[in-house]
Amino acid sequence: MNERQFTQSTINLVDRKYLTISGVDNVKDVSPNLINLCTMGQNMSISGENMQVIKLDVENGNLKIEGKIDDIKYNAKKEKFLKRLFK
């Protein structure tokens, strides 16, 4: 299955309870405390409590989450060990 990559992404957070994200390429993992996804080719982690996916539209890349949102973080890609070693 090919991953779709969008060219624009938006994040809308209302009262730290309702989160809407557009430009979602794929959702990697969902639990009540952590959601990992990819947006515009970059990994993103959302942490909180009692989170649940309310709507996922994979065709248009839209994701709606409800729960207590504590943190939204883009995860930097780490360089491989050998690449760092031989710089």
N, C-alpha and C positions, 0 to 999 in steps of 0.2 A: 504494500500500500504506500503510495506517495504522499508525503506531507505537503500540505498547501502552505505557502508562505505569503502573507499579506504585506502590503507596503505601508500601511498606516495602522496605528493602534491607539485606542483611547481607554482611559481608566476613569470611572466615575464612582466615587465612594460617598455614600450618604449616611451620616450619623454613625460611622464605623460599624454599620449593621448590614447595609445593602451595597454590594459591589457589582458593577457591570464592567466588563472588559470586552473591547472589540479587537479584531485582528489576531485572534487566537488561532495559532496553527494546529496545536493539538494539546490535549490534557493528558499528562503522564501518570499522575497519581492523585487520588482523592481520599482524604480521611477527615474526620471531624476537626482535627487540629492542624492539618497541613494539606495544601493543594499545590502540586507542581505542574506547571504548564509551560508551553513554548509560545511566544508571541514575537512575530517579526524575526524569527530565527534565534531569539535570545531566551534563555531559561529564566523563568520567574517562579518565585515561591511566595505563597500567601499563607501566613500562619494566624491562628486565632483559636476560638473555642466554638463548639457546636456549629461548625460550618457545614453547609450542604449546598450542592449544586441545584439551583432551582430550574435553570434552563441552559441547555447546551445546543447551539445551532452550529454544527460543524461545517455546513455548506457556506454560511456567511461569516463564520469565525466569531460568534458572539457567545459570551458566557455570563450567567448571572448567578451570584452566590449570596446566600443569606447566612448570618451568624455574627459572632463578635470577631471583627477583623482587628488584629493587633499589628501586623507587619506585612508590607508588600515589598519584596526585594527582587531586583534583577541579580542573577547569579553570574558572575564573571567566569568566562571559560578559563580553566587552569591550563597552564602550559605543561606539556608532558615532561617528565623527569629528564629524559635524555636530551631533549631540546634545550632545557635550562642548563644542563651540565656542559654542553658543548658550545655555548654562546661565546 
